[in-house]
Amino acid sequence: MSTLKKNIDTKHFNIDNRRYIGNKNKLMPWISSLIHEKTKGTSFFDVFAGTGSVTEWELPDFETFYINDFLFSNEIIFKAFFGNEAYDPDKLDELSVEYNQINERREDDDYFSTNYGDKFFSYNDALKIGEIRERIEKSISLNDRERSILIASLVYSADRVANTVGHYDAYRKINEIPDKFVFGLITPEQTTGKKINIYRRDANELIREINADVVFLDPPYNSRQYSRFYHVLEAIVKWDKPQLFGVAMKPKAENISDYSKNSAPMVFDDLIKNINGRYIVVTYNNTYENANSSSSRNKITHEQILKSLNSVGNTQVFNKNYKSFNSGNTDLGDHKEFVFITEVINHG
């Protein structure tokens, strides 16, 4: 399999052009080669799909895909990049030009600029983001795929200029945030001939309903709640304009993952025991295995993962030294990325 990737373009975004904790894109040449060598089949289930970069890497090697994540912002990105519905690129190009000429509010109220301006974005950039999102919302000339592409493009464009360290748990305290926003379109993947199924479901419920040859698992491993870390992007996608609280302007807590709680080992074990697949591929890193803070420490240990996997099949373990994304300055020492590949016994 080729490991060559497309270059980042200032006007168009590829699926991996995001800042996202746990993003596996840089590790995918290694992970994908292991999947290619150690598994067989035509269907691939990306259970905690995140940015979608794993699915993108596996597109050439499988025919049927099941893509799942519980964030609204990730679901819309999957629909935009991998959807099968036809879209009009000329229409999207024309709208892109229109959006980049926005310099005042026409359709929008001031929700986004008031709440996020001079915090996560400059005031002018927040005004543009809110105005673009409202125009997308009110447009009657877009089909579902075109709407998804435009919203996903707005997420990528906003994320590129956000006044953060890579997530939205806080913004950087600076006096004057420069205007930097430019609307750029994503470049959807070529999925002709592929069967794409997209979900935003609880993983442990969905796992009972899907039968796939290769089941790929990259769950969260510590107490970071992704719905809280990426709440601004969630707000752009959902566009329900809830009341916000605190310095970081977050909505009331929702969409909380059990994989970021102390019950994670039991939830993971339940997931493994209910998989309908020939092979299970699990990625795991030891970045926070020995962290001093209980909130940062991995909720599932290496040994617990191996025990769960060995209860359903024969497991091989692979590892690679890797320096992970870290928004702080903490030296986390000897960091390794692990891949567990289990051949399931008595697959139905």
N, C-alpha and C positions, 0 to 999 in steps of 0.2 A: 504493500500500500504506500502511495506517495505521502511524504510528510511535508510537502511544500504547501504553504498557506498564502493567501492573497494579501497584498500589502494594504495597510490602512490608508484610506483616501480621506481627504479633508471634507469632501462633499457627500460621500456615501459610506455607510457603516456596514461592516461584516458582523456576523453574530458574536464574534469574540472581542469586539471593540467596547467592552464594558469593564468597569471596575466592580468586582464582585468577590466577596470573601469565599474562599474555597474553590474558586474557578479552576477547573482542571485543564484548561486549554494547553498550557505549556507542558503538561505531562502527557498529553494525549498521544504523541508519537509512540511513547513507551507503552502506555496502557492499551492503545489500539493494536499494537503488534502482539501483545499477550492475548487479547481477545481473538485475534485472527489465528494465532497459533494453537490456542488451547481449547477453543470452542467450535461448535458446528451448528448450522441452522440457518433459517431464512427470516426469523422474526426476532426483534430486539425491543425490550421493554426498559425504558429509562425512567425509573420510578421516582427519583428525586432530581429532576432534570436541570434545575437551576437555570443557568444561562442558555442551555441548549447546545453547548459546544460539543458535548459527548455525542449526542445524536448526529450533529453535523459531521463529525469525524467518521461515524459508522454508516452514513448514508450509502456509500458505494458497496458495502458488503452485505446488506440485508434488504429484503423486499418489503417487509411489513414492520411498522414502528408504532409503539405505544409510548407517548410522551406525557409525563405527569409532573406537576408541581403545584403547591398550594398557594403560591403568590399570584395575584391578579396580573402583576406586571410581567411575570414570566410566562403566564398563559397567553397573553396578547402577543408576546414576542414569538412564541411557538406558532401561533396562528399566522403571524405575518411572514415568518421565514419559511415555514414548512407547509402551509395550507395548500390545498389542491385547487381552490377556486381561482378562476381566471381573473386578471386585473388589467387595467389600462395604464401602462407606464407613462404615456403622454399626459394623461389627466393628472397623474401624481406629480410629474415634473412641473406642470403649470401651477399646481397648488403650492409646490415648494417655492417657486418664484414669488407667488403671492404672499406666502407666509413670511418670506425674508424681507418683504417691503413694509411689513407692519410697523407703524411707529405711534399708534394710538389705539385706545380701546374703542371697539365698535359693537361687538356682540356680548362681550363678557361683563360680568360684575367685577368687583375688585377683590374677590375672595383670595385668589392665588397671590396677587401682588401684595395685598395687605398682610397675609400670614407668612409668606416666604420671602418677600422682597426685603432687601437689606439684611438678609440672614443667610439663607442657602443660595440666593442669587442676588444680583443687583436688582434694584426696584424695576428698572426698565426691562431687564431680561425676564423677570417674573411676570411683568405685564404682558410681554410678548408670548410667553409660554401659556398663560391663562387665556389669552385671546385666541391663540391657535387651537387650543384644546376645545374652546367653546365653538369655534367655527366648525371643527370636525364633528362635534356633537350635534350641531344643528343642520349639517349638510344632508340633503335628501338625495343627492346624486351618487352616493358611494355605496358599493356593495360591501358585504362583511369583510372580505379580504382587503379591499382598499382601505376601509376604515381601520382595520388592524394594522396595516402597513404604516399608515399615517400616525397612529397613536404610538406604535413601537418606535417609529422614527423620532417622534417627539421625546420619548423616554431616553433614547440614545443621545439626542442632541442636548437635552437638559443635563443628563449625567456627565457629559463631557465638560461642561462649564461650571458645575456645582461647586460651591464654596465649602468643600468638605475634604476629609482625608480619604475618601473612597466609600464611605457609607454615610447614613443620615441620622446616626445617633446623636450627632452634634454638628454645629457648623463652626468654622474658624472665625475667631473674633478679630476682625480687621475693620478699620475705620471706613474705608471707601472700597466697595467691591466693584471692580471694573465691569463695564458692559462687554460681554464676550459671546453672547448667544448667536448661533447661526443654525438655522434649520437645515438638516441634511437627511436624505432618504437612506433607508437601509437597502441592502441588495439581497432580495429573497433568494433562497436556495433553489436549485433545479431539482424538483421532486417528481418529474414525469415518470410514470411507471411504478412509483412507490405508493404503498398504502399507508397513509398517515392517520393516526388516531390520537387526538389531543384531549387531555383531561386536566381538571383542577379539582382533585379529590384527595381525601385522606388516604395515604398510601396503604395502610393496613386494611382498609375496606376494599380498595380497588384491586389489591393483590389477589383477592379471592375470586375475582371475576375475569382475570386475564390469563391466557395460556400463551407463553412465548418461549422460544428456544433459549434465548439468552436474557437473563434478568440482571440489570445493572443497578447497583445500590451505592449511592453516595449521600447518606443521610447527614444531617447536622450532628456534631458530636459534643458540643458544649452548650452552655445556657444562653448563647446568643439567639435571640428570636429574630429571624429574618424579616418577619412582618413589621418589626419595630425598627430594625436597622435600615430598611428601605421604604419607610412609610411615605416619604415624599413621592417616590415613583409610584407607589400604590395609589396615592391620592390623584396623580395625573391620570392613571388608567381608570380607576373607579369613577372619578368625577362626581362624587356624591356630596362633597363639601361639608364634612362633619365638623363639629366643634372641636377645637384643638386645645391642648393643655401643655403647660411647662415651657421651659426655655427652648427645647427642641421642637415645639409645636407639633406634638404627636396627638393622634386621636385616641379614644378609649381603646384599651387592649382588645385585640381580636385575632383570630387566625393563629392561635398559639400552638406550637408543635410539642407533642409529647416526647420527641427525641431530644429536646433541650431540658428535660426534667430528670429527676433522679430515677424515675420509672423507666428510663430509656432502655436498659438491658432487657427488661421483660417485654417491652413493646417491640424491640428488635427481634427477640426470640419468636414472638407471635408472628411477625412478618415472615421470617425465614420458614417457619413450619407450615405456612399456608401458601407458599410459592408454588405455582404450576409452571415449572420450567425444566429444561434439561441442564442448564448451567446457571450458576449464580456467580456474579462478579461483584466484589465489594472493594471499594477503595477506603483507605484509612490512613490518617497521619498521626504521628506522635508529638506534634507541636506542643500540645497542652496536656500531655499525659501526666507530667509531674509539676504542673503549674501550682504556684503557691496559693492562688485564689481559687476557692471552691467553685466560683461562678465560671472560671475559665477552664478548669480541669475537664478533661474528656469524661462524658457521662457513661460511655461504654468503653471497656478496656479491650486491648488486643486479645486477651485470653477469653473474654466473654464472647467476642465475635467468633473466634475459632471454635468454641464449644457449641455455639448455636449452629454454625455451618456444618460441623462434623456430625451433628445429630441427623442431618438429612442426606449426607453424601461424603465423598472423598475430596479433601481440600488440599490445594497447593498454595504456598505463600511466596510472594515475590516482593522485593523491596528495592528502593532507590533513594539515594541521598537527594534532598531537595530543600531549598530555602523558600518557605512559603510567604505569602503576602502577610505583612504585619504592619498595622497602622501606627504602632508605637515604636519605641526604641529598645524594647526588651530583647536581650540576647536569649533566645530559646534553646541554644545549645545544639546538640546532635539531632537534626531533624531528618526523619525518614518518611517516605510515602510507601505504603504497603498496598498490594493488590492480592486479594484472596480469590481464588477461582475454584469453585466447588462443582464437581459433576454429581448431579442429583441421582440418588439410587431410587429405582422404581418410579421414575417419572411416568405419570399417567398416560 
